Every structure is written in C-alpha cells, then in structure tokens.
Amino acid sequence: MGSVVVDVSHRDHREAVLVVGLRRGQRRFTSRETALLDDLARQLAVTMRAVRLSGELQESRERIVRAREDERQRIRRDLHDGLGPVLAAAGLQVDTLRDHVDPDDETGRELLDRMDAGLRQGVADVRRTVEGLRPPALDQIGLAAVVREHAAALGGTGLDVTTEVPDTVSAPAAVEVAAYRIILEAMTNVARHARATRCAVRVAREIDTVVVEVADDGCGVLPGSDGTGGVGLSSMRERAEELGGQLLVTAARGGGTLVRAVIPVKGQA
C-alpha cells in the first residue's frame, strides 16, 4: 500500500509533513482528494504555527519574568549592602560635624540640619525601594520562616494553621517570590472568607517543580464555580502561569478548599 507525503507549510516555513496512505488498489488520489488534502495541510500549518508561536511567546515571557526577579534581587542587594550603608555613614558624619560647629553659627547649623534631613530621606527612600523590589523577609529569614510567622499571626484569630515547608526550597528568585505571594494570598483568603477552623500549608521541591498547597476545612468551592473568580485568585493564577506553571482551586478531600500551584524551575537551582 502506497502513501503520499504532503507538505504542511505556512509562509515558506515547513511546520511538518502529512503522510497519507492510499486505499488498497489505489495508485493515486483523485483531484478532489488532492484538493482536500492541500486544504487540510494549509489549515494544519496555520494551527501548528500558532501553537508553536504561542509556546515560544510563553517561553520568552518566562525568561523575562525570571530575569526580572534575578535583576531585582541583585539591585536590592546592591542598594541594601552598598548605597544604604553609605548614606547612613554620611548621616553619622553630619552628627559628628555638628559637635564641631560653633553654637552661634546659625547658618552652619541650618546647613547641617538640611543635610541631615536630606540623608535621612535618602535612607528612607532606599529602604522603600529595597522593600518594593523583593520581599525583604525572604532574604532575611527565608520562605519557611515567613510562612511560619504568618501562620502564627493567623493563629491569633482562632485559625489552626499547620505548615510543612523545607528550610531550603532551592528555587530561582522568581519561583520563590511567586510561591511566597501565592501562599500569603491563599492563607489570607482562608482567614477572611473560608469560615475555616484549620488550614494546612505545604511546599515541596520535586524533580523540576515547586509545589505549593494550601488546604482548609471551610465552606469550600461554591457549587458551579470553577475557582477562577476573585482578584486574589486571578493574581495567584497569573503568578503561576507567567512562570509556565498552573494553579488549581478545587474542593479539598473531606470538605473545604485546596489551592494547588505547580511551578516549574527549569532545572535551575
């Protein structure tokens, strides 16, 4: 039984080839069959090109997000360890200089006051910029400790929170920030809306992914809901998807809600 190879091309770019077998006893396709195959090949080429370009766009987006977070981490470190201490030291020098200025020199003291105020404002601006670039707690105490602290704070509201988070998640900066944002948003949602008594948080580094789970015993996903509603859920889903991951909100076993995010680490440490 013979076959015919049809090019699946779009704008002179071969996306694939379509191999179609002839029927028993058939030597070639009819003109109508050939036209049908050509039309099918064109449609396949457009679809395959769209899928390929969509995949390339997603990969590009992931690279940009990861590079952005890595750069934010670098800038934060440079500001925190470089410019911040320099401004603080300059402030101390102004205080020392003040002791050597004649008390009757009003002009000199006014100048020092303005310098001191400017330096204090500069330190405050650096601190605010540093905190905006990346959650400082991640670098100060790590993801596990941040989650435990938030769990303890929610415990004061009567919610029993258990955590299972390794001290070292070993993930790129972008993945760590996404996990941090998703966990805190999900825990806050439980405290505010779930009417739950218990909440369990789990983070695990699997072969090439980081898995985040937040489960509660509250009122659960509303009947007919797909778990996509709400600004908080949309934000969590976007954080996972921009890194090539996914986030699902489903009914938890035994009642309540399970928020589960799976974020690829792309083989990065």
N, C-alpha and C positions, 0 to 999 in steps of 0.2 A: 504494500500500500504506500503510494507516494505522498508527498506533502509539499506545501508551498510556503515560502518564507516571505512575510510581509513586513516592510519597514514601518516601525512606529516612530515617526519623526515629527518634530514641531520646529518650524523655522530653521531648517537645515541641521537641527540637533537631534541625533538619534537617541530616543529615550529607551527603546527596547526593540525586540523583533517578535513578531507573532508567527508562530509555526502552526499551520492549519493542515490537517490530514485530508486527503482526498477520499471520497467514498470508494468502496470496493468496486473495481471495474471502471472507475472514473479516471481519465487521463488528465483532465484539466477542468478548472472551474468555468462555469458559464459567465458571460459578460455581466449578467445581473448579479451573480455571486461575487465576482471580482469587484464590482462597484460597491457591493455591500461590505466586503472586507476592507476596501480602501476607506470607506466612510467610518467603519468601526475603528480602524487604525488611527484615523485623524482624531476621533473622539478620545481614544485611549491616550494618544500623545498629549493632548491638552490636559487631560486629567492627571497623567503621570507627571507632567511638567509642573502643574500646580502643586501637587503633593511634594515634589522634590524642592521647589522653591519655598514652600511653607516650612519644610524641615530645615532648610538652610537658614531661613529667617529666624526660626526658633533657636537654632544653634548660635547664630550671631547675637541674638538677644541675650542668651545665657552667658556668652563670653563677655558681653558688655556689662551685665549685672555683676558678674564675678570680678571683673577688672575694676569696676567702680568701687566695690566693697574693699578690695585689696588696697586700692589707692586711698580710700577714706581711712583705712586702718593705718597706712603709712603716714598720711598727713596728720592724723590725730596724734600719732606717736611723736612726730617731729615737733608739733606745737606743744604737746604736753611736756616733752623732755628738753625742748630747745628754747622756743620763744617765751613760754610761760616762766621758767626759772630766771631768764634774763631780765624780764620786766619786774619780777619780784625782787631780784637783787638790786635793780636800779632804784626801786622804792625804798629799800633799806638804806641805800647810799644817800638818798634825799633826806631820810630821817637823821642820818649821821651828820650830814651837812648842816641841817637845821641847828644843831647844837653849837656850830661854829659861827653862826651868823649873829651879828650884833643885835640884841633885842630891840634896839631903837631903829634898826634898818627895816622900815616897813615895806619898802619896795622889794628888798631881797626876800623877806618872809612871804610876801604875796606871791612872788615868782615861785618860791619853793612850794607853796600851797597849791598853785596851779599845776606844777609839775607832779606833785604827789597825787592830785585828783586825776590827772591825765593817765598816770601809770596805773592807778587803781582801776580806772575804767578800762584800760587796755588789758589788764589781767582778767577782769570780769568778762570782757569780750572774747578773749582766748578761751576761757573756761566754757563759755556758752557755745562757742564754735566747736570745741572738742567734744562736748556732750551731744551736739547735733550731728556730728559726723558718724558716731558709733556709740551705742550704749556703753558708758564708761564701766558699768558693773561687770560687763563681760571680760574686760581686761583686768579689772581689779580683783574679782573673786571667782570668775568663771561661770559658765552656764548652770552647772549643777547647783552651786551655792545661790545663784539668783533665783532659781526655781524654788529651792527650799525656803528662802526668805519670803517669797511671795506666798508660798503655801502656808507659812507660819502666820503671815498677816491675815490671810483669809480665814485661818483657824479662829481668829478673834471674832469673826462674825458668826461662828457656830458651824461652819463648814469643815468637815473632817477631810483633810487632803493628805494623800499618801504620794510619795514621789519615788521613782526608780530612774535615776539619771546618773550615768557614769561620771566620775570626776573629770575625765578627759574624753570628750566626744571625738576628737581628732577629725575635724572637718574644716574646709575652707572658710574664710571670714564671711562670705556671702551666705553660706549654708547655716553657719552658726547664728547670724543675725536673723535669718528667716525663721529658724527654729525658735529663737528667743521671742520674736514678735508673735508667732502663732501660738506658742504656749501661753504667754501672758494674756493675749486676747481671748483665747478659749477659756482659761481659768476665770477671767473677769466675766465672761458671758455666763458661766455656770453660777457664779456668785450672784449675778444680777437678775438672771431670767429663768434659770432652770428649776428653782424651788427644790434644790437637791440638799441632801444631808451628807453625801460622800462624793469625793472626786479623786480620781487616780490619774497621775501623770507619769508617762513612760517615755523615755528617749533611748534609742538603741542605734548603735552604728553597726549596720550589716555590711555585707561584702562591698557593695558600691553605692550604698544609700544610707541616709539618716532617716530613721522612722520616728515620728512624734505621735503620741496618742494621749488624748485627754478624754476620760470617760466619767460620766456621772450617773447618779441614780434618780435624776429629776423627772420632770414631766415629759421628757422625750421629744422626738421629732413630731411635729403636728401631722395628723393624718392628711395624706395627699401632698405633703411637702417634699420637695427634692433636696432640701437642705441648702438651697442656693441663696435664700433671701437674707436681707440684712447687710448693712455696711460692714459690720465686723467680719461676717463670714466671707463676703466678697474680698475684703482686704487679705484675709488669711489665704484664700484660694489664689489670689494674684501673686502673693509672695512665694507660694509653692510652684505655681505654673511658670513664673518668669525664670525659674532655675531648671525648668524641664521636669518638674515633679507634678504631683497631683494631691488634692485634698478632698476627702470624702467625709460627709456628715451623715451618719446612719443611726438607726436605733441600736442601743447597746444591749448586749445579752442580759436578760433579767430586768429590762426596763432602763429608761434614761437615754442618754445620747453619747455617741462615740464620735469624736473628731480625730481623724487619722490622716496624717500628711506623710508622704514618701518623697524625699528629696534626694536626687542623685548627687554624688560627689565627684563624678567624672574621674575617678581614680586618683584624686588629689588628697594629700594628707591635710 
